[in-house]
Amino acid sequence: MPKIYTDEFKQSALELLDDGMTQKQVCADLGISKSALQAWVRDSRLREHGLEPSRDVESHAPRRQR
């Protein structure tokens, strides 16, 4: 089960990146996975362009062939 992080925590991580820390440093300092941080960065960029990130897990899962 994935960990749930607050919006404030995610914003703090993004601010550390904006301040010049590398993704590797932020992940190590905050104890988060690189994939989680990359998803937060992607979601932040989408919002900057006026788009709302999808929360539909099915849309991100690979489709199975029958």
N, C-alpha and C positions, 0 to 999 in steps of 0.2 A: 504494500500500500504506500503510495507516495506521500511524502511529507507535505503539509500545508503551511505555506509561509504567508505572513500578512503583507498587505500592499505596502506598508511602511518599510518592512524589511527588504522587500524587492526594490523599492525606490532607493534605499540606502546603498544597496549593492550597485545599482546603476550609477549613483552619484560617485561611488568610489572609482568606477570605470571612467567617468567624466573627469575625475581629478587626476587621471593618468595611471592608475593601477592597471596591471594586466589582468585578463580574465583568470589566469592561473593563480595570481596573488589573491584576488578577491575570493575565489573558490576555497583556497587554503585558509584564508583568514576567517571566513564565515562558515566554513564547513559545509559547503553546498557543492552539488555536482556541476560539472561544466555544462552538461545538457540543460539543466534547470536555468542556469545563468544565461545561456544562449537563447533559450525560449523567452526569458524576460526581456532581453535586448531586442529580439524580433518583435515581440508584442509592443514594446515601447516605440519602436520605429513605425509600426503600423498605425499606432495612435497618433503619432506626429503627422501622419498623412491623412488623418481623419477617418481611418478605418478601425473597426472593432475586431480584435482577434477572435477566431472561432474557438469555442469551448466544446465543440462536438468531437468527442473522442473517436467516434466512428469515421469521421472525415480524415483523420490522421493515420488510421490503422490501414495496413496493407490489405487489399481485398484477396480473399481466398478463392481459388478456382475449384470448381466442383468436378 
